[in-house]
Amino acid sequence: MQIDFEALVFIILAATAIGGALGCVYARKVAHSLLSLMMMFFAVAGVFVMASAEMLAAIQILVYLGSVMLVAMFAVMLTRKQIQEGL
């Protein structure tokens, strides 16, 4: 069985997306959870690019990373006192 380059890239992106999703759920700190979520968003955008859906990849990055993650980062910044107390 021979794995071509596209299959290898897809396996890497799929594993990164699954790892990012699990990291988002199981992270103990909110900042680490957000970084895992960002990693998952980029991996999903990479899968969209592989499927020749560049517009969906651009929307994935612009909408989710641009707006959803911005709101989540503001929530992290506003609750920074509770985050630092856990150290």
Secondary structure as GFF3:
##gff-version 3
##sequence-region A 1 87
A	DSSP	alpha_helix	5	26	.	.	.	ID=ss1
A	DSSP	alpha_helix	30	50	.	.	.	ID=ss2
A	DSSP	alpha_helix	54	59	.	.	.	ID=ss3
A	DSSP	pi_helix	60	68	.	.	.	ID=ss4
A	DSSP	alpha_helix	69	78	.	.	.	ID=ss5
A	DSSP	alpha_helix	80	85	.	.	.	ID=ss6
###
